[in-house]
Amino acid sequence: MKAVGGRTGDRNAAKPQARGQPRSLRSQSHVQSQSQVQVIARAAAILRALEDETAGLSLGQIAQRVNLARSTVQRIVAALEAEKFLIAASPNGRVRLGPTILRLAASARTDFVAIARPYLMQLSAELKETVDLSVVKKDHLVFIDQVIGSQRLRMVSAVGETFPLYCTANGKAYLATLDDVAIAKLIGTSYEQRTPRTLTRLEDLLRDLKTVRKTGVALDREEHSPGVCAAGVVTRDPVGNAVAISVPVPAQRFYKHQRAIAARLQATKEALEHHLLADAA
């Protein structure tokens, strides 16, 4: 016996709800998720604004730098202070980076040095030259690790030593990742002449950086120190900080082997980045 259904409206009313959350709840969940992401992005911007500000910044100064309302900055700063990401820098409301963020940053750097070291050692063994690892701090580089080459005549710099960006291979590798306006803002338009080969004008440096962007490898042809050349590349550590790998070589060996040095340096960078991506997956 064929059943004859009732009214269409009755059939629709009898249908169960679609699986999952109702549309209104899903919409609310999406908005909440976006809001949480926005808060994290704003907190990150505040932390970046306080980088290297050892004397701290006021809430008003932070608000101006990150382009947020002072009241918004105040709420986020209070939350960051509760977790010790920020601490008071003065009695009148200035804040600076706290022990938690500094401890995490130190841990991330230590981990990255440990990850990168086998790649530096392999590169040094292949080239028989010194290999340096450095991080960018505003307008200069700080060496954080080094593998000394096996050549009798070799280049060595102390870990912790600082170098300028405009006349070093690792520094120019980093500058090539910035646009021309950012470069001028960071290091100005004229520079100290350290050797007869130093590029002392922004327009000359920018011309050189165009080549770096094409090849991926920056070269220092006795621009920082007479008789010393280098090749350098830049990458990022797991938390996004710019990190450079460079190979300093006495000029008498460099010019003959610079293509091979640049090729091995680029291959090392790619292998390290592949390792970091695999770890993050």
LINHU-V18416 format. One record per residue. N is the residue number from 1. PHI is phi in radians with two decimals (* if undefined). OMEGA is omega in whole degrees, 0 to 359 (999 if undefined). Layout:
BEGIN
N,PHI,OMEGA + N,PHI,OMEGA
END
This chain:
BEGIN
1,*,183 + 2,-1.36,178 + 3,-1.42,177 + 4,-1.91,186 + 5,-1.21,176 + 6,-1.44,182 + 7,-1.19,181 + 8,-1.02,181 + 9,-1.08,180 + 10,-1.18,180 + 11,-1.12,180 + 12,-1.11,181 + 13,-1.17,183 + 14,-1.42,182 + 15,-1.20,177 + 16,-1.26,176 + 17,-1.10,176 + 18,-1.06,181 + 19,-1.07,179 + 20,1.51,183 + 21,-1.35,171 + 22,-1.03,185 + 23,-1.02,182 + 24,-1.11,179 + 25,-1.24,177 + 26,-1.09,179 + 27,-1.11,179 + 28,-1.10,180 + 29,-1.11,179 + 30,-1.13,179 + 31,-1.08,180 + 32,-1.11,179 + 33,-1.10,178 + 34,-1.09,180 + 35,-1.10,179 + 36,-1.14,178 + 37,-1.10,179 + 38,-1.09,179 + 39,-1.08,179 + 40,-1.09,180 + 41,-1.10,179 + 42,-1.19,177 + 43,-1.10,179 + 44,-1.10,179 + 45,-1.10,178 + 46,-1.14,179 + 47,-1.10,178 + 48,-1.14,180 + 49,-1.10,183 + 50,-1.60,180 + 51,-1.06,179 + 52,1.14,176 + 53,-1.63,186 + 54,-1.10,178 + 55,-1.52,179 + 56,1.40,178 + 57,-2.34,174 + 58,-1.38,178 + 59,-1.06,178 + 60,-1.12,178 + 61,-1.12,178 + 62,-1.09,181 + 63,-1.00,180 + 64,-1.16,183 + 65,-1.22,183 + 66,-1.76,176 + 67,1.03,177 + 68,-2.23,176 + 69,-1.13,181 + 70,-1.06,181 + 71,-1.13,177 + 72,-1.15,178 + 73,-1.05,181 + 74,-1.06,180 + 75,-1.13,182 + 76,-1.22,179 + 77,-1.07,179 + 78,-1.08,179 + 79,-1.16,179 + 80,-1.19,177 + 81,-1.15,181 + 82,-1.08,179 + 83,-1.71,179 + 84,1.15,172 + 85,-1.27,175 + 86,-2.25,175 + 87,-2.40,178 + 88,-1.14,178 + 89,-1.85,180 + 90,-2.82,180 + 91,-1.20,186 + 92,-1.73,170 + 93,1.78,176 + 94,-1.26,179 + 95,-2.24,177 + 96,-2.47,179 + 97,-1.05,184 + 98,-1.77,186 + 99,-1.13,181 + 100,-1.15,181 + 101,-1.18,179 + 102,-1.17,179 + 103,-1.16,179 + 104,-1.14,179 + 105,-1.12,179 + 106,-1.12,179 + 107,-1.14,180 + 108,-1.10,180 + 109,-1.17,179 + 110,-1.05,179 + 111,-1.10,182 + 112,-1.17,178 + 113,-1.04,179 + 114,-1.12,179 + 115,-1.18,185 + 116,-1.31,189 + 117,-0.98,179 + 118,-1.03,179 + 119,-1.24,177 + 120,-1.14,180 + 121,-1.13,179 + 122,-1.14,179 + 123,-1.09,179 + 124,-1.08,179 + 125,-1.14,180 + 126,-1.17,184 + 127,-1.64,186 + 128,1.08,181 + 129,-2.13,176 + 130,-1.21,177 + 131,-2.21,182 + 132,-2.00,173 + 133,-2.12,183 + 134,-2.45,176 + 135,-2.02,180 + 136,-1.61,175 + 137,-2.22,182 + 138,0.98,186 + 139,-1.81,178 + 140,-2.60,178 + 141,-1.93,173 + 142,-2.16,179 + 143,-1.32,183 + 144,-2.02,176 + 145,-2.83,182 + 146,-2.76,171 + 147,-2.04,186 + 148,-1.43,182 + 149,-1.24,184 + 150,-1.61,178 + 151,-1.14,178 + 152,-1.15,175 + 153,-1.72,186 + 154,-2.47,182 + 155,-1.76,181 + 156,-2.40,173 + 157,-2.18,183 + 158,-1.31,172 + 159,-1.09,185 + 160,1.75,179 + 161,-1.23,181 + 162,-1.93,180 + 163,-2.43,177 + 164,-1.29,182 + 165,-1.46,194 + 166,-1.27,187 + 167,-2.21,178 + 168,-2.15,182 + 169,-1.12,180 + 170,-1.17,177 + 171,-1.15,180 + 172,-1.19,176 + 173,-1.06,178 + 174,-1.22,181 + 175,-1.01,181 + 176,-1.13,178 + 177,-1.47,181 + 178,-1.76,173 + 179,-1.47,187 + 180,-1.08,180 + 181,-1.14,180 + 182,-1.12,179 + 183,-1.12,179 + 184,-1.08,179 + 185,-1.17,184 + 186,-1.34,188 + 187,-2.11,179 + 188,1.45,186 + 189,-2.06,176 + 190,-2.49,191 + 191,-2.41,179 + 192,-1.11,177 + 193,-1.52,182 + 194,-1.55,178 + 195,-2.50,176 + 196,-1.08,182 + 197,-1.71,182 + 198,-1.12,173 + 199,-1.43,188 + 200,-1.84,181 + 201,-2.11,182 + 202,-1.00,184 + 203,-1.07,178 + 204,-1.25,179 + 205,-1.12,180 + 206,-1.08,177 + 207,-1.10,178 + 208,-1.16,182 + 209,-1.19,175 + 210,-1.05,178 + 211,-1.16,179 + 212,-1.05,180 + 213,-1.12,179 + 214,-1.31,186 + 215,-1.58,183 + 216,1.49,182 + 217,-2.26,177 + 218,-1.70,181 + 219,-2.15,172 + 220,-1.98,181 + 221,-1.78,180 + 222,1.04,180 + 223,-1.57,179 + 224,-1.66,181 + 225,-2.45,178 + 226,-1.06,177 + 227,1.43,182 + 228,-2.15,175 + 229,-2.09,178 + 230,-2.85,169 + 231,-2.13,183 + 232,-2.58,174 + 233,-2.31,179 + 234,-2.19,175 + 235,-2.49,180 + 236,-2.23,174 + 237,-1.40,185 + 238,-1.05,179 + 239,-1.80,172 + 240,1.65,178 + 241,-1.33,178 + 242,-1.23,181 + 243,-2.29,183 + 244,-2.04,173 + 245,-1.99,182 + 246,-2.43,179 + 247,-2.18,176 + 248,-1.46,186 + 249,-2.47,173 + 250,-0.97,185 + 251,-0.96,183 + 252,-1.12,176 + 253,-1.80,191 + 254,-1.13,189 + 255,-1.06,180 + 256,-1.27,188 + 257,-2.03,189 + 258,-1.09,179 + 259,-1.16,179 + 260,-1.16,178 + 261,-1.09,181 + 262,-1.10,181 + 263,-1.13,180 + 264,-1.20,178 + 265,-1.14,178 + 266,-1.12,179 + 267,-1.13,178 + 268,-1.15,178 + 269,-1.04,182 + 270,-1.12,179 + 271,-1.16,179 + 272,-1.15,180 + 273,-1.13,177 + 274,-1.08,177 + 275,-1.07,181 + 276,-1.14,178 + 277,-1.16,179 + 278,-1.14,178 + 279,-1.16,183 + 280,-1.36,183 + 281,-1.22,999
END
